[in-house]
């Protein structure tokens, strides 16, 4: 039986029953792939990803290429989108423009967070497998990669946490009375202008801030403020997952 949402508008609830500042259900598992150096499974609502980490290791040599002389490790990202992950059943290849943009954004964010100077002439590879899409894909990918890197023992300055924020639908309310919507699902992303924000540390250092849609300038400050608060909430959830996993590892070794 379909959910009756006729009263949601009166109660200022969204289509899935959440308030404007509520996150979707978040679930994560660490060390899901024994063959990888680090791995994590991450769910945020119905968006589900699996991330594996390989490295740090010596970069692969191409035909006739010279050895990498960089004094820092290079972060490489590969995203594989399953054909069954979305409603359109469209398989995105590695050459897809959207996939390439996400790969570059994720690599840039972690390049500035990982202590790359500790691993000269090496490569750290992130493989992200998208199993289900329902909004906030880039944000979920950043969160999943954070857990996988921690599992791999790669030293970082702090957690990288991310979320999405949308401008509220137009109504008779003034701009000051309209609250931005936190952590969008797929339907909300299609209908509303939104941005993705990613931060590092408790102080909320912004690493990622992407907006591809138009929005009124008067709403932007509130959207960023709500996004930063959402990142702090997600950082706390990621920290809880890591601590719980560490507790389980210690208990298994002591038993």
C-alpha positions in Angstrom: 0.0 0.0 0.0 1.5 3.4 -1.0 2.4 5.9 1.8 -0.2 8.6 2.2 1.8 11.9 2.0 -1.2 14.2 1.8 -0.6 15.7 5.3 3.2 16.1 4.8 2.9 19.6 3.4 0.9 20.9 6.4 3.5 19.4 8.8 6.4 20.8 6.7 7.7 17.2 6.0 9.4 16.0 2.9 8.2 13.1 0.7 10.1 10.5 2.7 8.8 11.9 6.0 11.9 13.7 7.1 12.2 17.3 8.4 14.3 19.8 6.5 17.4 19.2 8.7 17.3 15.4 9.0 19.7 13.0 7.5 18.6 9.7 5.8 19.5 6.4 7.5 23.2 5.9 7.4 24.8 2.4 7.6 28.4 1.4 7.1 30.7 -1.6 7.4 34.5 -1.6 7.4 36.8 -4.4 6.2 34.3 -6.0 3.8 36.9 -7.2 1.3 39.7 -9.3 2.7 41.8 -9.2 -0.5 42.0 -5.3 -0.5 44.3 -3.2 1.6 41.3 -1.4 2.8 37.6 -1.6 2.1 34.2 -0.3 3.2 30.5 -0.6 2.4 28.4 2.6 2.9 24.7 3.3 2.7 23.0 6.6 2.9 19.3 6.2 2.3 19.0 4.0 -0.8 22.4 5.1 -2.2 24.8 2.3 -1.7 28.5 2.0 -2.5 31.4 -0.3 -2.0 34.9 1.2 -1.8 38.3 -0.6 -1.9 41.8 0.8 -1.5 45.0 -0.5 -3.0 48.3 0.9 -1.9 50.4 2.8 -1.2 52.3 0.9 -3.9 54.7 1.5 -6.7 52.9 3.0 -9.7 52.4 0.9 -12.7 54.9 1.6 -15.5 53.6 2.2 -18.9 55.5 1.4 -22.1 58.6 3.4 -22.2 57.5 5.8 -19.4 60.0 7.1 -17.0 59.8 6.5 -13.3 57.6 8.9 -11.3 59.9 11.5 -9.7 57.3 13.0 -7.5 58.1 13.3 -3.8 54.5 12.7 -2.8 52.0 9.9 -3.4 49.4 10.3 -6.1 45.8 9.5 -5.4 43.9 7.8 -8.2 40.2 7.2 -8.3 38.2 4.7 -10.4 34.4 4.7 -10.3 32.3 1.8 -11.7 28.6 2.5 -11.9 26.5 -0.7 -12.1 23.9 -0.7 -14.9 21.3 -1.8 -12.4 22.1 1.0 -9.9 19.7 3.6 -11.4 16.2 3.7 -12.7 17.3 4.4 -16.3 19.4 1.2 -16.5 22.2 3.1 -18.2 25.7 1.8 -18.0 28.2 4.6 -17.4 31.6 3.8 -18.8 35.0 5.1 -17.5 35.0 7.7 -20.3 31.7 9.2 -19.1 32.0 12.9 -18.4 30.1 12.8 -15.2 32.2 9.9 -13.9 35.4 11.7 -14.8 34.3 14.8 -12.9 33.5 12.8 -9.8 36.8 11.0 -10.0 38.8 14.2 -10.2 36.8 15.8 -7.3 37.4 12.8 -5.0 41.1 12.6 -5.9 41.6 16.3 -5.3 39.8 16.2 -1.9 41.9 13.3 -0.6 45.2 14.5 -2.2 45.0 17.5 0.3 44.0 15.3 3.3 46.2 12.3 3.0 49.8 12.7 4.2 51.1 12.0 0.8 54.7 13.2 1.6 55.1 10.0 3.6 54.9 7.8 0.5 57.1 9.3 -2.3 57.0 7.6 -5.8 53.8 5.7 -4.9 50.2 5.5 -5.8 47.0 5.1 -3.7 44.1 3.8 -5.7 40.5 4.1 -4.7 38.0 1.9 -6.5 34.3 2.9 -6.0 31.5 0.6 -7.0 28.1 2.2 -7.2 25.5 -0.4 -6.4 22.4 1.8 -6.0 21.7 5.5 -6.7 19.1 7.6 -4.9 20.7 11.0 -4.6 23.8 12.5 -3.0 26.1 10.1 -5.0 29.3 12.3 -4.8 28.8 12.9 -1.1 28.3 9.2 -0.4 31.4 8.3 -2.4 33.5 10.7 -0.3 32.1 9.2 2.9 32.7 5.6 1.7 36.3 6.5 0.6 37.1 7.9 4.0 36.1 4.7 5.8 38.1 2.6 3.3 41.2 4.7 3.7 41.0 4.4 7.4 40.7 0.7 7.1 43.8 0.6 4.9 45.8 2.5 7.5 46.5 5.5 5.3 47.4 8.5 7.5 45.1 11.5 7.0 44.8 14.8 8.8 41.1 14.1 9.6 37.8 12.6 8.4 36.4 13.8 5.1 32.6 14.0 5.4 30.2 15.3 2.8 26.5 15.9 2.2 24.1 17.7 -0.1 21.8 20.7 0.5 19.0 22.1 -1.6 17.1 25.3 -1.8 13.6 25.0 -0.5 10.8 25.0 -3.0 9.4 28.5 -3.9 6.4 29.6 -1.9 4.9 32.7 -0.5 7.4 32.7 2.3 10.3 35.1 2.4 13.8 34.0 1.8 14.7 34.2 5.5 11.8 31.9 6.4 12.6 29.1 4.0 14.8 26.4 5.4 17.2 24.6 3.0 16.8 20.8 2.7 19.6 18.5 4.0 20.7 15.2 2.4 18.7 14.9 -0.8 17.2 11.8 -2.3 16.9 11.2 -6.0 13.6 12.9 -6.5 14.6 16.0 -4.7 17.8 16.3 -6.7 15.8 16.3 -9.9 13.4 19.0 -8.8 15.5 21.4 -6.7 18.7 23.4 -7.1 21.3 21.9 -4.8 25.0 21.9 -3.8 27.4 19.3 -2.5 29.8 20.3 0.3 32.6 18.2 1.8 34.6 19.2 4.8 37.6 17.9 6.9 38.0 18.2 10.6 35.9 19.5 13.4 36.6 23.1 12.3 34.8 22.3 9.0 37.6 23.1 6.5 35.8 23.1 3.1 37.4 20.7 0.6 34.6 20.3 -1.9 31.9 22.8 -2.8 30.1 22.0 -6.1 26.9 23.5 -7.4 25.7 22.9 -11.0 22.3 24.6 -10.8 21.1 28.2 -10.4 19.9 29.5 -7.1 19.1 32.9 -5.7 22.1 34.6 -4.0 20.0 35.3 -0.9 19.6 31.5 -0.2 23.2 30.5 -0.8 24.6 31.5 2.7 21.8 29.5 4.5 22.5 26.5 2.2 26.2 26.5 3.0 25.5 26.8 6.7 23.1 23.9 6.8 25.6 21.9 4.7 28.4 22.5 7.1 26.2 21.4 10.0 25.3 18.3 8.1 28.9 17.4 7.5 29.6 17.7 11.2 26.7 15.3 11.9 28.1 12.8 9.3 31.6 13.2 10.7 30.3 12.1 14.1 28.5 9.1 12.5 31.7 8.1 10.6 33.7 8.4 13.8 31.3 6.1 15.6 31.6 3.5 12.9 35.4 3.6 13.1 35.4 3.3 16.9 32.9 0.4 16.9 35.0 -1.4 14.3 38.1 -0.9 16.3 36.4 -2.2 19.4 35.3 -5.3 17.5 38.9 -5.9 16.3 40.3 -5.6 19.8 37.7 -8.0 21.2 38.4 -10.6 18.5 42.1 -10.5 19.2 41.7 -10.8 23.0 39.2 -13.7 22.8 
